[in-house]
Every structure is written in structure tokens, then in C-alpha cells.
Amino acid sequence: MRAAEQWAEALAAWAIPDGILAQAPVPPWVHPPELFRLDDAGTMPATPSFRLAAQVLRAGGTVLDVGCGGGRSSIPLGASRVTHLTGVDEQAAMLEQFRTAAQAAGIPADTVQGRWPDVAGEAPVADVVVCHHVAYNVAAIEPFVRALTEHAHRRVVVELPERHPTSPFNPLWQRLWGLERPTEPTAALFVAVVRETGVVPVVERWQRPPRRETGDRDAYVAFARTRLCLTPDRDAEVAAALDEVGPLESLSMVTVAWSPQ
């Protein structure tokens, strides 16, 4: 079985059982924009993802940010490196935050609303394409990766957790629903997919320090409760479980970068 097929099969196992999904008061996969807001664009994070993007932007260049959210993956590259920025995201609220943050950073920016690669035809080819924390949302991963490559003059930089980003929720699913969750796919399988498309990627593994919670505690509990398909009356139980398991984020990260052939 090809890596792309393995990826799709592994992601399908993450589907929430219908009996649980039917009890969810709101869709569990919606991303609250406030959790993706860029709070500080003044300093470029010292991560392999930003370093590998900045390497080919020393003389300035354009950037395409796929799954841009509020701009955390691209805007910190700075106005001295980025001559123009395009953000792609499905949510209008995310794109509004993105435009506001780009303007505050002094970076000319445009946006494209929609799902990649469905809207790839509306996005410009850029010197650098960045795509952080999106891959695990994509079942049809091969056309997704190929469209990233086709839109890059110099380099593509993808950042993703070593394991599925909701893996930290697995103990909560077990505790609150008695549900065992999968452990695949992993970043290693994503790298195999990239290689199947005919490019040779650079792969760097690194540890991300824990982030502070964005927003107040109640908002964070509500986010976790929504992910777990629970109703607001379970908030106290969710909060107690959060205190036990710690931050719900993956700290083992992987940066995968490649140049178009």
C-alpha cells in the first residue's frame, strides 16, 4: 500500500463514532479563532520551520500561508523579509484576524477563503509556501502536497506534530467516554508521502515549549469540551480532567521542507 493510501486509512480511524457525534451540541471540529490569534509578531520564533523559510527570504520575497489561521506561521517572518503575503483559510474569521495582524506588521497581504487544494487556482505562486498544523486535517494528502509544491518558487515548509494533534486528548476520551483512540498516522508517514511525490525533503525534529493558554480558563475548557462532544454541564468534569493530563498539545514537532524540482 502506498504511503498516501496508508495516510487516508489511518485518518479515517479518527472518525468519532456516530453515537457520540449525535450527542454533540455543536460540531466538534470547529476551530475557535481566538485560540489562533497572533499575539506577538515582533520576534521570529527560533524554530526550524521559521529558520528554513527565512533562509530563502534573505533578499525578500513573497509567501503563501496555507491554513493561515491568525498568521502565526508566516507574519513573524517580518516585513524585512516578506514583500507580499497571501493567506488561505476556510474560516472568514481567521482571515480577518490574519489581515489585521499583517497590517499591524506592515506586510501587504491578500487572502483566499476556502479549502486547499480546492482553491489553489485562486492563490498565487510564491517564493515560499508555509503550511503549519494542517496536514492531519487532510485525508487526500497527495494532491494537497503536490499543490503546495506547484505554488512554490523556492521552498515549501510544512510543520506538524510528531503524532496526530488530538492525541493528547486520548486519555480524556478514555476517561469521559470509555473510547480508545488511534495512534496513527505520524509525521514519519507524512514524510513518506512527500517522497512519493518525487521530491527529497529535509526533515528536522524538535521540541516546542508549552504555550500559555490563549484567552481565559473558561474558554479553554469550552474548547476541550467541544472537541470531546460534551455538553456545557460537563465543564467542571472537563476542567478536572484537564488539570490531571496537563496541556492538550503535542510538544514533539517535525519540520518537513523541500524545494520544487
N, C-alpha and C positions, 0 to 999 in steps of 0.2 A: 504494500500500500504506500502511495506517495505521501510525503510529509503533509502536503496541503489537505489531503483526504483525512489523514490522522487528526489534523488540527480541527477540522469541521466535526468529526465524530466525537472528539474529546469535548469540544464546546457544547455539543448537543446534550451531553450528560449533565450539564449545569442547569438545564431547564428545571424550573420549580414545579413540583407535582401539581396537577390541576386542582386537587382537593385543597391544597394550601393556597394556591393562587386565587381561587374563588373566594377565599375569606379575606383577601387583602382589600382594605378600604380605598387604597389608591394604588396605581401601578408602582411596583417596587423598583423599577429601573430608571426612574426619572432622576436626573442629576440636579440638585438644588444649586442655582447659580451662585449663591452667596458662599458656598464651600469652594468655589473655583476662582474667586476674586483674586486679582494680583494686588497684594498689599504693599510691595516694595519692589520697584523696578530699578532702583538706584545701583544695585550691586549684582553683577552676573554671578550666579551660583557656581561654585568651584566643583563642577561635576564633569565627567567625561562627555556627557551629552552636549553641554554648552561649549566645552573646550573644542570638540570635534567640529561643531558648527562654526565657531569663531575662527578656527584655523583657516578656513577658506573664505572668510569675510574680512580679512585684514585691510584690504583696499576698498571695502564697501561692497554691498551687493543686495539683491532682493531675496526675500524669504517668504516661503509659503508654509503656513502653520495649519496642518490638517488635524481637526479635532481640537481647535484652539482654546476652547473654554474662555477664561478671562484673560489669557495671554501669558500665563506663567512659563510656557515653553519657548517663547520667542522674544517677547518685548524686553526682557533683561539683557538680550544681546546688545541693545543700546543703539541710539541714533547715530553714533560714530561709526557703526558697522552696517546698520540696516538702512538702505536708501529707500526701500519701499517694502511694505509688509501686507500680506493677504492672509486673512483668517477664514477657515472653513469650519462650520459647526452646524449641527442640526437645530439648535435652540436659538431663537431670536434674542432671548435674554442674555445668553452667553456672548453673542456677537455685540450686543450693546455694551456690555462690560469691556469687551475686547477693544472696541473703538475708543471708548473713554480712556482706557489705560494707554493705548497707543498715542492718543493725542497728548495726554499728560507727559509722555516720554519724548514727545517731539518727533515721532516717527509717522510719516504718511502711511495711511492704511486703508485698505478696502476689505470687504467681507463677502463671502458667498455662503448662503444658507442652504443646507442640505446634507445628505449622507454621501460620504466618499466610498467608492468612486463614481456614484451616480451623477454627481455634479462636477466631476473632474473636467469636463468640457468647458465649464464656466470659469475655471481657475487658470491663472497664467502659469507659464513655465517660469521657475525662479532659479536663482543661483543655488540656494539651499532650501531643501524641504525638511521640515521638522515635524515629528508626529510622536507625541508623548502620551502614554497611558490610554491608547485607543485599541491596540491590536486584539486584546482579549474580548472586545465587543464585536469582532468581525468573524463570521463563520467562513465566508467566501474569501479567504485570506490571500490567495494567489493573485486575483485581479486587483485587489487592494494594493498589494505590494508593487505590482507592475505599474499601476497608475502613479504611485509615488516616484518610482524610478523615471518614468516618462516625463515627469514635471520638474526634474532637477537638472540644471546645467552642470553643477559641480559635485554636490553631495546630498545624500539622504541620511538623516539622523533619526533613528527610532529609539525611544526609551520605553521600557516596560518592566514590570516586576518579574523576578525570577519565577514566581508562581502566580496563578490567577489572582487578581487583585481582591477578590472577595474571599480568598482562602482564610484570612484571619477571622471571618465570620463563622467558619465551620464549627468551632466549639459552641457558638451561640445557637446555630441551627440544631445541633445535637441536644443542647440543654433545653431549649424552648419549644422545639418541635419533635425531638427524637429522630432527626433526619441526618443520615450520613451524607456528606457531600464529596464530590470528586477531588482528585489531586492533580489531574492533567487537564489541559496541556501546560507546558512550561516554556520558558524563553528558549531553551535549547531546541525545542521543536520549531519555534518561530525562525530561528537561525537556519534550520534545515530547509524551511520553506523558502527563505530568501535565496539560499544557494541553489535551490531547484529552478529559480527564475533565471539563472545564468550569471549572477554576479558573485563576487567574492567579498564578503563583509568583514569589517573589523569588529571584533566583539570585546567589550570591556565590562567586567562585573565589578560592582562596588556597593558600598553600604550607605544608605541615606539616613541621616539622623532623624529622629522622630520630629514631626511637625507639631507645632502647637495647634490646638483646636481652633478652627476659624469660627467666629461667632460665639454665642453663649452656649452654655451646657445644655439647655433645653433643646436648642436647635440641633445639637449633635445627637442627642438621644432620639429626637424625632427622625433624624436621618437614618439612624440604625434601625429604629422600629419600622420605618417604611421599607427598608431593604429586607427585613425579616417578615414582611406581610402581616404585621400585627396591628392591633387597634390601639388608639391613644390610652385606653385604660390599662395597658400593659407597660406604660412608661417607667414606672418605679421598678418593675422587674427587669426591664431592659437596662436601666441605669445601673442596677446592682450587678448585672452580668458584665457590663462594660468595665466596671471597676475591677472585676476579677480578671478579665482577659487582657486588659490594657488597650493601647491604641489599635484601632482597626485599620492598619495599613501595613503594606509589605515594605520592609526595610532593605531587603536584598534586591538590588536593581541590576538591570542589564542594559547597556547601550549597544545598539547594532547600527553601524554606519557603513555606507558603501557609495561608490561613485558610479554613475551610469556608464555603460560600456560604449 
